[in-house]
Amino acid sequence: MEPDEQLVKIVLSGNQDAFAELVRRYEKLVFAICFNITGHRQEAENLAQETFIQVYRSLSRYEYKGFKTWIGRIATNKSIDWKRKKNTGLENKVVYLDDIPEVGSENFNIQDQLLRKESREKVRKICKNLPQKYSVIIKKFYMQSKTYSQISEEEGISVRTVETRLYRARQEIRRKLEEESYDSFE
């Protein structure tokens, strides 16, 4: 059996059967990578095909530094690109608190609904007055439903920093709400 690097040279000399052998060797690996990233069988199959097309087109640029690693990186990048495109539609969607249906809202009377709306308005007002580094995180996490890692990427900070800022923002909101409640009793 020919080593991968030898097969690459044979493919580059024009032998299509050598490329078919590379596909046979790596089709399961490529599919597994794509499936693990996307979680969708059909998309993983499509991305595996796209990976092999990309491999074929890029073979002349292969630097002979480990074929398995190289093909794995192409499969990973294809899958991550697919996932980013899939999430793009959700990424810019803003969901307002008022638009979120309340569970069992038909069971609440008007007074309860008004109190809830007033509470949401208080929280919204407090969020607007938070330091920007906290308000941005709150908005992205709660209103835009972004994950810690998405926020981390967009803000150029670590996931741990996102967690810390979210925690501190919640603490600040809680403190302000308690202050308002205390002030209303005086």
C-alpha positions as semicolon CSV with decimal commas, in nm:
position;residue;x (nm);y (nm);z (nm)
1;M;0,000;0,000;0,000
2;E;0,132;0,339;-0,102
3;P;0,191;0,608;0,164
4;D;-0,036;0,912;0,138
5;E;0,239;1,142;0,013
6;Q;0,323;0,898;-0,267
7;L;-0,046;0,882;-0,367
8;V;-0,059;1,263;-0,379
9;K;0,233;1,266;-0,622
10;I;0,062;0,999;-0,836
11;V;-0,263;1,202;-0,841
12;L;-0,071;1,514;-0,942
13;S;0,082;1,317;-1,231
14;G;-0,275;1,259;-1,359
15;N;-0,381;0,924;-1,212
16;Q;-0,744;0,954;-1,093
17;D;-0,745;0,608;-0,936
18;A;-0,490;0,727;-0,681
19;F;-0,730;1,003;-0,572
20;A;-1,010;0,746;-0,540
21;E;-0,780;0,554;-0,305
22;L;-0,727;0,869;-0,092
23;V;-1,103;0,915;-0,075
24;R;-1,151;0,553;0,036
25;R;-0,886;0,593;0,305
26;Y;-1,029;0,912;0,452
27;E;-1,403;0,916;0,378
28;K;-1,496;0,787;0,726
29;L;-1,266;1,032;0,902
30;V;-1,391;1,328;0,700
31;F;-1,756;1,232;0,753
32;A;-1,698;1,188;1,128
33;I;-1,539;1,532;1,157
34;C;-1,822;1,696;0,963
35;F;-2,092;1,511;1,155
36;N;-1,939;1,592;1,493
37;I;-1,937;1,962;1,413
38;T;-2,273;1,992;1,237
39;G;-2,476;1,722;1,408
40;H;-2,667;1,666;1,082
41;R;-2,611;1,352;0,876
42;Q;-2,717;1,501;0,542
43;E;-2,509;1,815;0,591
44;A;-2,212;1,606;0,700
45;E;-2,237;1,402;0,378
46;N;-2,255;1,720;0,170
47;L;-1,964;1,877;0,355
48;A;-1,757;1,559;0,317
49;Q;-1,807;1,580;-0,059
50;E;-1,715;1,948;-0,057
51;T;-1,406;1,861;0,146
52;F;-1,285;1,611;-0,113
53;I;-1,353;1,857;-0,394
54;Q;-1,147;2,117;-0,206
55;V;-0,872;1,862;-0,142
56;Y;-0,857;1,777;-0,512
57;R;-0,841;2,144;-0,611
58;S;-0,577;2,225;-0,347
59;L;-0,361;1,916;-0,390
60;S;-0,093;2,107;-0,580
61;R;-0,050;2,333;-0,274
62;Y;-0,016;2,042;-0,028
63;E;0,313;2,079;0,160
64;Y;0,369;1,709;0,249
65;K;0,346;1,771;0,625
66;G;0,090;1,507;0,717
67;F;-0,197;1,435;0,483
68;K;-0,436;1,318;0,753
69;T;-0,395;1,642;0,947
70;W;-0,431;1,850;0,632
71;I;-0,751;1,682;0,514
72;G;-0,889;1,695;0,869
73;R;-0,828;2,068;0,884
74;I;-1,010;2,121;0,553
75;A;-1,309;1,918;0,677
76;T;-1,314;2,112;1,004
77;N;-1,300;2,449;0,828
78;K;-1,577;2,351;0,585
79;S;-1,798;2,241;0,875
80;I;-1,731;2,551;1,085
81;D;-1,806;2,773;0,784
82;W;-2,136;2,589;0,733
83;K;-2,225;2,633;1,100
84;R;-2,146;3,006;1,089
85;K;-2,362;3,055;0,779
86;K;-2,644;2,862;0,943
87;N;-2,628;3,080;1,255
88;T;-2,597;3,410;1,068
89;G;-2,972;3,448;1,040
90;L;-3,019;3,411;1,416
91;E;-2,716;3,616;1,509
92;N;-2,860;3,954;1,417
93;K;-3,209;3,885;1,543
94;V;-3,308;4,095;1,842
95;V;-3,573;3,953;2,071
96;Y;-3,739;4,203;2,302
97;L;-3,868;4,101;2,641
98;D;-4,220;4,219;2,552
99;D;-4,225;3,987;2,251
100;I;-4,159;3,676;2,458
101;P;-4,494;3,512;2,533
102;E;-4,560;3,455;2,900
103;V;-4,635;3,098;2,999
104;G;-4,997;3,071;3,107
105;S;-5,058;3,444;3,052
106;E;-5,431;3,380;3,007
107;N;-5,445;3,284;3,376
108;F;-5,311;3,618;3,498
109;N;-5,540;3,905;3,570
110;I;-5,477;4,255;3,436
111;Q;-5,311;4,369;3,758
112;D;-5,056;4,084;3,743
113;Q;-4,981;4,161;3,379
114;L;-4,928;4,530;3,456
115;L;-4,694;4,446;3,744
116;R;-4,491;4,217;3,518
117;K;-4,469;4,482;3,249
118;E;-4,360;4,739;3,505
119;S;-4,091;4,500;3,632
120;R;-3,962;4,443;3,278
121;E;-3,946;4,818;3,224
122;K;-3,746;4,861;3,547
123;V;-3,500;4,592;3,440
124;R;-3,469;4,745;3,092
125;K;-3,403;5,089;3,243
126;I;-3,140;4,949;3,479
127;C;-2,971;4,766;3,188
128;K;-2,947;5,090;2,991
129;N;-2,767;5,254;3,283
130;L;-2,516;4,974;3,338
131;P;-2,155;5,029;3,226
132;Q;-2,132;4,947;2,855
133;K;-1,913;4,639;2,908
134;Y;-2,199;4,486;3,110
135;S;-2,496;4,612;2,910
136;V;-2,350;4,475;2,585
137;I;-2,311;4,129;2,739
138;I;-2,664;4,137;2,887
139;K;-2,813;4,243;2,554
140;K;-2,631;3,978;2,353
141;F;-2,699;3,697;2,601
142;Y;-3,060;3,762;2,697
143;M;-3,205;3,959;2,407
144;Q;-3,013;3,812;2,115
145;S;-2,980;3,461;2,264
146;K;-2,608;3,435;2,189
147;T;-2,382;3,179;2,353
148;Y;-2,083;3,264;2,571
149;S;-1,846;3,163;2,291
150;Q;-2,028;3,375;2,030
151;I;-2,009;3,678;2,261
152;S;-1,647;3,599;2,336
153;E;-1,559;3,599;1,965
154;E;-1,753;3,917;1,888
155;E;-1,617;4,113;2,184
156;G;-1,262;3,980;2,158
157;I;-1,261;3,860;2,519
158;S;-1,231;3,518;2,682
159;V;-1,534;3,303;2,764
160;R;-1,438;3,336;3,131
161;T;-1,457;3,717;3,101
162;V;-1,803;3,687;2,944
163;E;-1,915;3,470;3,238
164;T;-1,771;3,717;3,490
165;R;-1,927;4,021;3,325
166;L;-2,263;3,848;3,300
167;Y;-2,245;3,753;3,668
168;R;-2,150;4,109;3,771
169;A;-2,422;4,258;3,552
170;R;-2,683;4,033;3,715
171;Q;-2,556;4,130;4,059
172;E;-2,580;4,499;3,969
173;I;-2,934;4,459;3,833
174;R;-3,036;4,271;4,149
175;R;-2,880;4,541;4,369
176;K;-3,056;4,823;4,180
177;L;-3,390;4,643;4,198
178;E;-3,348;4,594;4,572
179;E;-3,261;4,963;4,612
180;E;-3,574;5,064;4,421
181;S;-3,786;4,829;4,629
182;Y;-3,634;4,964;4,948
183;D;-3,683;5,325;4,837
184;S;-4,049;5,264;4,758
185;F;-4,112;5,151;5,119
186;E;-3,967;5,466;5,276
